[in-house]
Amino acid sequence: MEDLTDEEEVPASQSTENRVLPAPAPRREKTNEELQEELRNLQEQMKALQEQLKVTTIKQTASPARLQK
């Protein structure tokens, strides 16, 4: 029984170590190209969200008008 417990604890400690290792990666400075690409992606997301908001706003404004008629 003790052997099973020991075996179960080993992967847990390994997974903890694995979680710690990737942490330094985001800390490295991004290159100008990487930042520009990220900016472009965020701008595209923002445009898509603005379009969704516009469509939703139009639908919400149109709905009460139909109810009033």
HTML snippet that shows the backbone in 3Dmol.js (N, CA, C, O; Angstrom):
<script src="https://3Dmol.org/build/3Dmol-min.js"></script>
<div id="view" style="width:600px;height:400px;position:relative"></div>
<script>
const pdb = `
ATOM      1  N   MET A   1       0.816  -1.198   0.000  1.00  0.00           N
ATOM      2  CA  MET A   1       0.000   0.000   0.000  1.00  0.00           C
ATOM      3  C   MET A   1       0.860   1.263   0.000  1.00  0.00           C
ATOM      4  O   MET A   1       0.543   2.226  -0.698  1.00  0.00           O
ATOM      5  N   GLU A   2       1.932   1.267   0.767  1.00  0.00           N
ATOM      6  CA  GLU A   2       2.791   2.441   0.823  1.00  0.00           C
ATOM      7  C   GLU A   2       3.436   2.727  -0.519  1.00  0.00           C
ATOM      8  O   GLU A   2       3.652   3.886  -0.871  1.00  0.00           O
ATOM      9  N   ASP A   3       3.749   1.672  -1.276  1.00  0.00           N
ATOM     10  CA  ASP A   3       4.353   1.861  -2.591  1.00  0.00           C
ATOM     11  C   ASP A   3       3.420   2.636  -3.513  1.00  0.00           C
ATOM     12  O   ASP A   3       3.862   3.509  -4.258  1.00  0.00           O
ATOM     13  N   LEU A   4       2.131   2.318  -3.463  1.00  0.00           N
ATOM     14  CA  LEU A   4       1.168   3.011  -4.311  1.00  0.00           C
ATOM     15  C   LEU A   4       1.098   4.491  -3.956  1.00  0.00           C
ATOM     16  O   LEU A   4       1.031   5.345  -4.840  1.00  0.00           O
ATOM     17  N   THR A   5       1.114   4.788  -2.672  1.00  0.00           N
ATOM     18  CA  THR A   5       1.070   6.177  -2.235  1.00  0.00           C
ATOM     19  C   THR A   5       2.296   6.934  -2.722  1.00  0.00           C
ATOM     20  O   THR A   5       2.193   8.070  -3.185  1.00  0.00           O
ATOM     21  N   ASP A   6       3.458   6.295  -2.613  1.00  0.00           N
ATOM     22  CA  ASP A   6       4.686   6.938  -3.075  1.00  0.00           C
ATOM     23  C   ASP A   6       4.632   7.206  -4.576  1.00  0.00           C
ATOM     24  O   ASP A   6       5.061   8.263  -5.040  1.00  0.00           O
ATOM     25  N   GLU A   7       4.104   6.246  -5.330  1.00  0.00           N
ATOM     26  CA  GLU A   7       4.017   6.419  -6.780  1.00  0.00           C
ATOM     27  C   GLU A   7       3.061   7.550  -7.141  1.00  0.00           C
ATOM     28  O   GLU A   7       3.297   8.286  -8.099  1.00  0.00           O
ATOM     29  N   GLU A   8       1.985   7.687  -6.376  1.00  0.00           N
ATOM     30  CA  GLU A   8       1.026   8.746  -6.648  1.00  0.00           C
ATOM     31  C   GLU A   8       1.618  10.117  -6.355  1.00  0.00           C
ATOM     32  O   GLU A   8       1.292  11.093  -7.031  1.00  0.00           O
ATOM     33  N   GLU A   9       2.480  10.194  -5.358  1.00  0.00           N
ATOM     34  CA  GLU A   9       3.068  11.475  -4.995  1.00  0.00           C
ATOM     35  C   GLU A   9       4.098  11.947  -6.013  1.00  0.00           C
ATOM     36  O   GLU A   9       4.261  13.151  -6.206  1.00  0.00           O
ATOM     37  N   VAL A  10       4.786  11.034  -6.660  1.00  0.00           N
ATOM     38  CA  VAL A  10       5.833  11.414  -7.608  1.00  0.00           C
ATOM     39  C   VAL A  10       5.271  12.214  -8.781  1.00  0.00           C
ATOM     40  O   VAL A  10       5.806  13.281  -9.083  1.00  0.00           O
ATOM     41  N   PRO A  11       4.208  11.746  -9.462  1.00  0.00           N
ATOM     42  CA  PRO A  11       3.685  12.557 -10.571  1.00  0.00           C
ATOM     43  C   PRO A  11       3.188  13.925 -10.107  1.00  0.00           C
ATOM     44  O   PRO A  11       3.300  14.907 -10.841  1.00  0.00           O
ATOM     45  N   ALA A  12       2.646  13.991  -8.905  1.00  0.00           N
ATOM     46  CA  ALA A  12       2.162  15.272  -8.408  1.00  0.00           C
ATOM     47  C   ALA A  12       3.306  16.267  -8.286  1.00  0.00           C
ATOM     48  O   ALA A  12       3.163  17.429  -8.665  1.00  0.00           O
ATOM     49  N   SER A  13       4.437  15.819  -7.760  1.00  0.00           N
ATOM     50  CA  SER A  13       5.576  16.725  -7.625  1.00  0.00           C
ATOM     51  C   SER A  13       6.143  17.069  -9.000  1.00  0.00           C
ATOM     52  O   SER A  13       6.617  18.185  -9.215  1.00  0.00           O
ATOM     53  N   GLN A  14       6.097  16.120  -9.926  1.00  0.00           N
ATOM     54  CA  GLN A  14       6.585  16.392 -11.278  1.00  0.00           C
ATOM     55  C   GLN A  14       5.705  17.430 -11.962  1.00  0.00           C
ATOM     56  O   GLN A  14       6.205  18.325 -12.644  1.00  0.00           O
ATOM     57  N   SER A  15       4.389  17.306 -11.779  1.00  0.00           N
ATOM     58  CA  SER A  15       3.503  18.272 -12.414  1.00  0.00           C
ATOM     59  C   SER A  15       3.712  19.662 -11.812  1.00  0.00           C
ATOM     60  O   SER A  15       3.591  20.666 -12.515  1.00  0.00           O
ATOM     61  N   THR A  16       4.021  19.726 -10.530  1.00  0.00           N
ATOM     62  CA  THR A  16       4.314  21.011  -9.905  1.00  0.00           C
ATOM     63  C   THR A  16       5.571  21.613 -10.515  1.00  0.00           C
ATOM     64  O   THR A  16       5.630  22.814 -10.778  1.00  0.00           O
ATOM     65  N   GLU A  17       6.577  20.771 -10.738  1.00  0.00           N
ATOM     66  CA  GLU A  17       7.808  21.258 -11.360  1.00  0.00           C
ATOM     67  C   GLU A  17       7.533  21.734 -12.780  1.00  0.00           C
ATOM     68  O   GLU A  17       8.085  22.745 -13.215  1.00  0.00           O
ATOM     69  N   ASN A  18       6.690  21.019 -13.497  1.00  0.00           N
ATOM     70  CA  ASN A  18       6.363  21.406 -14.866  1.00  0.00           C
ATOM     71  C   ASN A  18       5.647  22.749 -14.901  1.00  0.00           C
ATOM     72  O   ASN A  18       5.833  23.528 -15.836  1.00  0.00           O
ATOM     73  N   ARG A  19       4.845  23.018 -13.907  1.00  0.00           N
ATOM     74  CA  ARG A  19       4.139  24.297 -13.869  1.00  0.00           C
ATOM     75  C   ARG A  19       5.113  25.452 -13.627  1.00  0.00           C
ATOM     76  O   ARG A  19       4.919  26.554 -14.139  1.00  0.00           O
ATOM     77  N   VAL A  20       6.133  25.195 -12.863  1.00  0.00           N
ATOM     78  CA  VAL A  20       7.099  26.242 -12.531  1.00  0.00           C
ATOM     79  C   VAL A  20       7.996  26.554 -13.724  1.00  0.00           C
ATOM     80  O   VAL A  20       8.352  27.715 -13.928  1.00  0.00           O
ATOM     81  N   LEU A  21       8.366  25.567 -14.507  1.00  0.00           N
ATOM     82  CA  LEU A  21       9.305  25.765 -15.610  1.00  0.00           C
ATOM     83  C   LEU A  21       8.817  26.747 -16.678  1.00  0.00           C
ATOM     84  O   LEU A  21       9.602  27.604 -17.081  1.00  0.00           O
ATOM     85  N   PRO A  22       7.579  26.678 -17.159  1.00  0.00           N
ATOM     86  CA  PRO A  22       7.166  27.600 -18.223  1.00  0.00           C
ATOM     87  C   PRO A  22       7.028  29.053 -17.773  1.00  0.00           C
ATOM     88  O   PRO A  22       6.973  29.945 -18.620  1.00  0.00           O
ATOM     89  N   ALA A  23       6.972  29.314 -16.492  1.00  0.00           N
ATOM     90  CA  ALA A  23       6.745  30.664 -15.987  1.00  0.00           C
ATOM     91  C   ALA A  23       7.733  31.702 -16.525  1.00  0.00           C
ATOM     92  O   ALA A  23       7.297  32.795 -16.885  1.00  0.00           O
ATOM     93  N   PRO A  24       9.032  31.424 -16.599  1.00  0.00           N
ATOM     94  CA  PRO A  24       9.957  32.447 -17.098  1.00  0.00           C
ATOM     95  C   PRO A  24       9.737  32.825 -18.563  1.00  0.00           C
ATOM     96  O   PRO A  24      10.133  33.919 -18.967  1.00  0.00           O
ATOM     97  N   ALA A  25       9.131  31.976 -19.358  1.00  0.00           N
ATOM     98  CA  ALA A  25       8.952  32.252 -20.785  1.00  0.00           C
ATOM     99  C   ALA A  25       8.213  33.568 -21.052  1.00  0.00           C
ATOM    100  O   ALA A  25       8.687  34.364 -21.863  1.00  0.00           O
ATOM    101  N   PRO A  26       7.063  33.832 -20.397  1.00  0.00           N
ATOM    102  CA  PRO A  26       6.379  35.102 -20.673  1.00  0.00           C
ATOM    103  C   PRO A  26       7.168  36.330 -20.222  1.00  0.00           C
ATOM    104  O   PRO A  26       6.895  37.436 -20.687  1.00  0.00           O
ATOM    105  N   ARG A  27       8.122  36.160 -19.344  1.00  0.00           N
ATOM    106  CA  ARG A  27       8.893  37.293 -18.832  1.00  0.00           C
ATOM    107  C   ARG A  27       9.884  37.839 -19.854  1.00  0.00           C
ATOM    108  O   ARG A  27      10.311  38.988 -19.749  1.00  0.00           O
ATOM    109  N   ARG A  28      10.257  37.017 -20.852  1.00  0.00           N
ATOM    110  CA  ARG A  28      11.226  37.509 -21.834  1.00  0.00           C
ATOM    111  C   ARG A  28      10.589  38.637 -22.628  1.00  0.00           C
ATOM    112  O   ARG A  28       9.383  38.633 -22.877  1.00  0.00           O
ATOM    113  N   GLU A  29      11.394  39.586 -23.014  1.00  0.00           N
ATOM    114  CA  GLU A  29      10.867  40.731 -23.746  1.00  0.00           C
ATOM    115  C   GLU A  29      10.443  40.310 -25.140  1.00  0.00           C
ATOM    116  O   GLU A  29      11.138  39.548 -25.812  1.00  0.00           O
ATOM    117  N   LYS A  30       9.300  40.813 -25.563  1.00  0.00           N
ATOM    118  CA  LYS A  30       8.812  40.490 -26.895  1.00  0.00           C
ATOM    119  C   LYS A  30       9.497  41.399 -27.904  1.00  0.00           C
ATOM    120  O   LYS A  30       9.808  42.554 -27.615  1.00  0.00           O
ATOM    121  N   THR A  31       9.719  40.862 -29.073  1.00  0.00           N
ATOM    122  CA  THR A  31      10.326  41.670 -30.123  1.00  0.00           C
ATOM    123  C   THR A  31       9.291  42.642 -30.668  1.00  0.00           C
ATOM    124  O   THR A  31       8.092  42.482 -30.437  1.00  0.00           O
ATOM    125  N   ASN A  32       9.753  43.631 -31.378  1.00  0.00           N
ATOM    126  CA  ASN A  32       8.863  44.616 -31.965  1.00  0.00           C
ATOM    127  C   ASN A  32       7.858  43.939 -32.896  1.00  0.00           C
ATOM    128  O   ASN A  32       6.679  44.295 -32.908  1.00  0.00           O
ATOM    129  N   GLU A  33       8.327  42.964 -33.675  1.00  0.00           N
ATOM    130  CA  GLU A  33       7.440  42.251 -34.598  1.00  0.00           C
ATOM    131  C   GLU A  33       6.348  41.500 -33.850  1.00  0.00           C
ATOM    132  O   GLU A  33       5.188  41.500 -34.264  1.00  0.00           O
ATOM    133  N   GLU A  34       6.723  40.860 -32.747  1.00  0.00           N
ATOM    134  CA  GLU A  34       5.735  40.129 -31.951  1.00  0.00           C
ATOM    135  C   GLU A  34       4.695  41.078 -31.373  1.00  0.00           C
ATOM    136  O   GLU A  34       3.504  40.767 -31.353  1.00  0.00           O
ATOM    137  N   LEU A  35       5.146  42.229 -30.907  1.00  0.00           N
ATOM    138  CA  LEU A  35       4.219  43.213 -30.353  1.00  0.00           C
ATOM    139  C   LEU A  35       3.282  43.752 -31.426  1.00  0.00           C
ATOM    140  O   LEU A  35       2.089  43.933 -31.182  1.00  0.00           O
ATOM    141  N   GLN A  36       3.829  44.008 -32.622  1.00  0.00           N
ATOM    142  CA  GLN A  36       2.992  44.502 -33.709  1.00  0.00           C
ATOM    143  C   GLN A  36       1.958  43.463 -34.127  1.00  0.00           C
ATOM    144  O   GLN A  36       0.811  43.806 -34.413  1.00  0.00           O
ATOM    145  N   GLU A  37       2.359  42.199 -34.161  1.00  0.00           N
ATOM    146  CA  GLU A  37       1.425  41.128 -34.515  1.00  0.00           C
ATOM    147  C   GLU A  37       0.322  41.014 -33.467  1.00  0.00           C
ATOM    148  O   GLU A  37      -0.850  40.846 -33.802  1.00  0.00           O
ATOM    149  N   GLU A  38       0.707  41.107 -32.204  1.00  0.00           N
ATOM    150  CA  GLU A  38      -0.272  41.048 -31.122  1.00  0.00           C
ATOM    151  C   GLU A  38      -1.241  42.228 -31.219  1.00  0.00           C
ATOM    152  O   GLU A  38      -2.445  42.067 -31.017  1.00  0.00           O
ATOM    153  N   LEU A  39      -0.715  43.402 -31.524  1.00  0.00           N
ATOM    154  CA  LEU A  39      -1.547  44.585 -31.683  1.00  0.00           C
ATOM    155  C   LEU A  39      -2.542  44.397 -32.823  1.00  0.00           C
ATOM    156  O   LEU A  39      -3.723  44.714 -32.680  1.00  0.00           O
ATOM    157  N   ARG A  40      -2.062  43.880 -33.958  1.00  0.00           N
ATOM    158  CA  ARG A  40      -2.958  43.634 -35.097  1.00  0.00           C
ATOM    159  C   ARG A  40      -4.070  42.660 -34.719  1.00  0.00           C
ATOM    160  O   ARG A  40      -5.234  42.873 -35.058  1.00  0.00           O
ATOM    161  N   ASN A  41      -3.705  41.598 -34.019  1.00  0.00           N
ATOM    162  CA  ASN A  41      -4.704  40.614 -33.604  1.00  0.00           C
ATOM    163  C   ASN A  41      -5.743  41.234 -32.678  1.00  0.00           C
ATOM    164  O   ASN A  41      -6.939  40.981 -32.821  1.00  0.00           O
ATOM    165  N   LEU A  42      -5.288  42.040 -31.734  1.00  0.00           N
ATOM    166  CA  LEU A  42      -6.211  42.686 -30.803  1.00  0.00           C
ATOM    167  C   LEU A  42      -7.112  43.685 -31.523  1.00  0.00           C
ATOM    168  O   LEU A  42      -8.293  43.806 -31.197  1.00  0.00           O
ATOM    169  N   GLN A  43      -6.561  44.399 -32.498  1.00  0.00           N
ATOM    170  CA  GLN A  43      -7.369  45.344 -33.264  1.00  0.00           C
ATOM    171  C   GLN A  43      -8.441  44.616 -34.069  1.00  0.00           C
ATOM    172  O   GLN A  43      -9.573  45.089 -34.174  1.00  0.00           O
ATOM    173  N   GLU A  44      -8.083  43.467 -34.634  1.00  0.00           N
ATOM    174  CA  GLU A  44      -9.062  42.677 -35.380  1.00  0.00           C
ATOM    175  C   GLU A  44     -10.168  42.184 -34.458  1.00  0.00           C
ATOM    176  O   GLU A  44     -11.344  42.212 -34.820  1.00  0.00           O
ATOM    177  N   GLN A  45      -9.790  41.736 -33.272  1.00  0.00           N
ATOM    178  CA  GLN A  45     -10.782  41.292 -32.294  1.00  0.00           C
ATOM    179  C   GLN A  45     -11.701  42.446 -31.911  1.00  0.00           C
ATOM    180  O   GLN A  45     -12.916  42.275 -31.800  1.00  0.00           O
ATOM    181  N   MET A  46     -11.111  43.620 -31.711  1.00  0.00           N
ATOM    182  CA  MET A  46     -11.887  44.788 -31.327  1.00  0.00           C
ATOM    183  C   MET A  46     -12.893  45.149 -32.420  1.00  0.00           C
ATOM    184  O   MET A  46     -14.047  45.455 -32.121  1.00  0.00           O
ATOM    185  N   LYS A  47     -12.464  45.116 -33.678  1.00  0.00           N
ATOM    186  CA  LYS A  47     -13.369  45.415 -34.785  1.00  0.00           C
ATOM    187  C   LYS A  47     -14.522  44.422 -34.826  1.00  0.00           C
ATOM    188  O   LYS A  47     -15.675  44.807 -35.019  1.00  0.00           O
ATOM    189  N   ALA A  48     -14.206  43.139 -34.643  1.00  0.00           N
ATOM    190  CA  ALA A  48     -15.245  42.108 -34.663  1.00  0.00           C
ATOM    191  C   ALA A  48     -16.243  42.333 -33.526  1.00  0.00           C
ATOM    192  O   ALA A  48     -17.451  42.198 -33.721  1.00  0.00           O
ATOM    193  N   LEU A  49     -15.739  42.673 -32.346  1.00  0.00           N
ATOM    194  CA  LEU A  49     -16.612  42.921 -31.202  1.00  0.00           C
ATOM    195  C   LEU A  49     -17.463  44.171 -31.417  1.00  0.00           C
ATOM    196  O   LEU A  49     -18.629  44.204 -31.022  1.00  0.00           O
ATOM    197  N   GLN A  50     -16.887  45.195 -32.039  1.00  0.00           N
ATOM    198  CA  GLN A  50     -17.651  46.406 -32.325  1.00  0.00           C
ATOM    199  C   GLN A  50     -18.783  46.112 -33.301  1.00  0.00           C
ATOM    200  O   GLN A  50     -19.885  46.643 -33.158  1.00  0.00           O
ATOM    201  N   GLU A  51     -18.513  45.266 -34.296  1.00  0.00           N
ATOM    202  CA  GLU A  51     -19.550  44.880 -35.253  1.00  0.00           C
ATOM    203  C   GLU A  51     -20.665  44.112 -34.550  1.00  0.00           C
ATOM    204  O   GLU A  51     -21.845  44.348 -34.807  1.00  0.00           O
ATOM    205  N   GLN A  52     -20.289  43.196 -33.667  1.00  0.00           N
ATOM    206  CA  GLN A  52     -21.292  42.441 -32.911  1.00  0.00           C
ATOM    207  C   GLN A  52     -22.134  43.379 -32.062  1.00  0.00           C
ATOM    208  O   GLN A  52     -23.353  43.229 -31.983  1.00  0.00           O
ATOM    209  N   LEU A  53     -21.488  44.340 -31.430  1.00  0.00           N
ATOM    210  CA  LEU A  53     -22.191  45.303 -30.593  1.00  0.00           C
ATOM    211  C   LEU A  53     -23.163  46.131 -31.426  1.00  0.00           C
ATOM    212  O   LEU A  53     -24.295  46.384 -31.013  1.00  0.00           O
ATOM    213  N   LYS A  54     -22.704  46.546 -32.601  1.00  0.00           N
ATOM    214  CA  LYS A  54     -23.545  47.334 -33.492  1.00  0.00           C
ATOM    215  C   LYS A  54     -24.786  46.543 -33.892  1.00  0.00           C
ATOM    216  O   LYS A  54     -25.898  47.069 -33.854  1.00  0.00           O
ATOM    217  N   VAL A  55     -24.599  45.285 -34.275  1.00  0.00           N
ATOM    218  CA  VAL A  55     -25.717  44.430 -34.678  1.00  0.00           C
ATOM    219  C   VAL A  55     -26.676  44.231 -33.509  1.00  0.00           C
ATOM    220  O   VAL A  55     -27.892  44.303 -33.684  1.00  0.00           O
ATOM    221  N   THR A  56     -26.138  43.982 -32.331  1.00  0.00           N
ATOM    222  CA  THR A  56     -26.969  43.774 -31.148  1.00  0.00           C
ATOM    223  C   THR A  56     -27.752  45.035 -30.815  1.00  0.00           C
ATOM    224  O   THR A  56     -28.935  44.962 -30.485  1.00  0.00           O
ATOM    225  N   THR A  57     -27.107  46.178 -30.899  1.00  0.00           N
ATOM    226  CA  THR A  57     -27.764  47.446 -30.608  1.00  0.00           C
ATOM    227  C   THR A  57     -28.892  47.699 -31.598  1.00  0.00           C
ATOM    228  O   THR A  57     -29.975  48.140 -31.212  1.00  0.00           O
ATOM    229  N   ILE A  58     -28.644  47.423 -32.863  1.00  0.00           N
ATOM    230  CA  ILE A  58     -29.670  47.613 -33.892  1.00  0.00           C
ATOM    231  C   ILE A  58     -30.861  46.699 -33.618  1.00  0.00           C
ATOM    232  O   ILE A  58     -32.009  47.132 -33.725  1.00  0.00           O
ATOM    233  N   LYS A  59     -30.602  45.448 -33.268  1.00  0.00           N
ATOM    234  CA  LYS A  59     -31.688  44.506 -32.982  1.00  0.00           C
ATOM    235  C   LYS A  59     -32.491  44.955 -31.771  1.00  0.00           C
ATOM    236  O   LYS A  59     -33.718  44.856 -31.773  1.00  0.00           O
ATOM    237  N   GLN A  60     -31.815  45.449 -30.737  1.00  0.00           N
ATOM    238  CA  GLN A  60     -32.511  45.872 -29.522  1.00  0.00           C
ATOM    239  C   GLN A  60     -33.343  47.124 -29.776  1.00  0.00           C
ATOM    240  O   GLN A  60     -34.431  47.270 -29.219  1.00  0.00           O
ATOM    241  N   THR A  61     -32.843  48.014 -30.603  1.00  0.00           N
ATOM    242  CA  THR A  61     -33.599  49.236 -30.901  1.00  0.00           C
ATOM    243  C   THR A  61     -34.760  48.912 -31.824  1.00  0.00           C
ATOM    244  O   THR A  61     -35.808  49.552 -31.736  1.00  0.00           O
ATOM    245  N   ALA A  62     -34.602  47.948 -32.694  1.00  0.00           N
ATOM    246  CA  ALA A  62     -35.661  47.583 -33.627  1.00  0.00           C
ATOM    247  C   ALA A  62     -36.785  46.837 -32.911  1.00  0.00           C
ATOM    248  O   ALA A  62     -37.949  46.992 -33.280  1.00  0.00           O
ATOM    249  N   SER A  63     -36.477  46.055 -31.929  1.00  0.00           N
ATOM    250  CA  SER A  63     -37.489  45.255 -31.233  1.00  0.00           C
ATOM    251  C   SER A  63     -38.553  46.108 -30.547  1.00  0.00           C
ATOM    252  O   SER A  63     -39.735  45.842 -30.762  1.00  0.00           O
ATOM    253  N   PRO A  64     -38.223  47.107 -29.742  1.00  0.00           N
ATOM    254  CA  PRO A  64     -39.263  47.930 -29.109  1.00  0.00           C
ATOM    255  C   PRO A  64     -40.101  48.682 -30.140  1.00  0.00           C
ATOM    256  O   PRO A  64     -41.293  48.894 -29.918  1.00  0.00           O
ATOM    257  N   ALA A  65     -39.520  49.082 -31.240  1.00  0.00           N
ATOM    258  CA  ALA A  65     -40.266  49.794 -32.274  1.00  0.00           C
ATOM    259  C   ALA A  65     -41.346  48.888 -32.855  1.00  0.00           C
ATOM    260  O   ALA A  65     -42.453  49.348 -33.137  1.00  0.00           O
ATOM    261  N   ARG A  66     -41.043  47.639 -33.033  1.00  0.00           N
ATOM    262  CA  ARG A  66     -42.032  46.697 -33.560  1.00  0.00           C
ATOM    263  C   ARG A  66     -43.156  46.483 -32.552  1.00  0.00           C
ATOM    264  O   ARG A  66     -44.316  46.348 -32.941  1.00  0.00           O
ATOM    265  N   LEU A  67     -42.830  46.450 -31.271  1.00  0.00           N
ATOM    266  CA  LEU A  67     -43.837  46.238 -30.248  1.00  0.00           C
ATOM    267  C   LEU A  67     -44.786  47.431 -30.147  1.00  0.00           C
ATOM    268  O   LEU A  67     -45.968  47.253 -29.852  1.00  0.00           O
ATOM    269  N   GLN A  68     -44.293  48.628 -30.385  1.00  0.00           N
ATOM    270  CA  GLN A  68     -45.116  49.828 -30.285  1.00  0.00           C
ATOM    271  C   GLN A  68     -46.131  49.909 -31.416  1.00  0.00           C
ATOM    272  O   GLN A  68     -47.223  50.444 -31.224  1.00  0.00           O
ATOM    273  N   LYS A  69     -45.792  49.391 -32.585  1.00  0.00           N
ATOM    274  CA  LYS A  69     -46.717  49.434 -33.727  1.00  0.00           C
ATOM    275  C   LYS A  69     -47.844  48.514 -33.458  1.00  0.00           C
ATOM    276  O   LYS A  69     -48.748  48.387 -34.283  1.00  0.00           O
TER     277      LYS A  69
END
`;
const viewer = $3Dmol.createViewer("view");
viewer.addModel(pdb, "pdb");
viewer.setStyle({}, {cartoon: {color: "spectrum"}});
viewer.zoomTo();
viewer.render();
</script>
